[in-house]
Amino acid sequence: MLYGFVMAIHVIVSLVLISVILLQAGRGGGLSESFGGSQTQTILGTKTSVFLKRATAVSAVLYILVCLVLGVMTSHRGRSLVARGGIQPPITTSGGVPQPAPDTSPIDY
């Protein structure tokens, strides 16, 4: 439950980071120029570049923090199903050929 919530936050922060980076005016004008550069400045104010730089920094820090939280949560979840006991590995002989698991059901006569 918590892992899914953190994963959703990760996706949202990723999309915000991508959009903020694309809105910045670079050498080619950025995505904001294709929508009309003067309109973007009037919507966000005259300090558009300062706002976008701060938004980029905040979203990048949030992205890194969420990545670290997901890494810690994933490491505590377990390595694999075999390590957690969910799946039994196949029994092998000395030749390395897998043998079927022994039948542990009761014998009916």
N, C-alpha and C positions, 0 to 999 in steps of 0.2 A: 504494500500500500504506500509506504513512505518512499520506496524506491521509484515507483511510478510517478509520484508527485514531483520528486526531484528531477526525474527525466523530463517531465513536461516543462518544468521551469527551465531546464537546459535548452530545450528546443525553442522556447520563447525568447530567451536571452540570445541565442544564436541568431534568430531571425532579426531581432532588434539590432544586434551588432552589424549584421550584413547590411541592413537598410541604412543605418547611420553612416557607415563607411561609404556606401554608394551615393549618398546625398551630398557628401563633401565635394567641394569644387577643387578639382586637381588641375593638372596642366590642360586637360581637355575640357574642363568646365564641370565635370561630374554629371550625375544623373539629374541634379537640380536644374542645370542649364537646359536640358531637353524638355523640361516642363515649364520653362520660362523663368529665368534667373531672378527677374525683378519681382515676380509673384512670390517666390520662395522667401525673399528678404522681407516682403511686406507681411507675410503670414507669420514668420518666426521672429521678426523684428530686425533692426539694423545690425545687431551683433550676432548674425547667423553663424559666422565662422567660429566665434568663441563658444557659442552654444553647442555646435556640432562637435567641436574638439572635446569639450567636457563630457558630452553624451557618449562619445567614443571611448574616452578613458573610463568612465563609470561602467559602461557595458562590457568593456574588456576585462576589468577587474572582476565583475560579477561572473563573467564566463569562466575565468580561471578558478575562482572559488567554487563554482558549481562543478567544474571538472574534477577538482580535488575531492570534493564531497562524494561525487559518484565513484571515484577511484577507491576511496576508503570503504564505501558501502559495498562495492563489488568485491573487494578483498575479504570482507567479513562474510560474504554470502557463501563462500566455499569454492574450491577449485573445480570440481566436476561432480557429476552424479555418482561416479565410482567412489570418490572420496567421502561423499555423504552417505553412502550405503544404499543408494537408490537402485543401482544396477550391479549385478554380480559379474565380475570378469569371467570369461570362459576358462574352463579348466584345460590346461595343456599337459601333454606328456613330455617326455624328455626329447622327443623329436620335433616338438613345436607345433604339432597338429592339434587343433582344438577338438576336444571331446565333449559330447553332450553332458549337461549337468546331471548328477545322479538323481534318480527319482526318490523323493522323500515321502510320497503318499503311502498311506497304509495299504497292506496287501489284503485283498478280499479273496476268500477261498470259496 
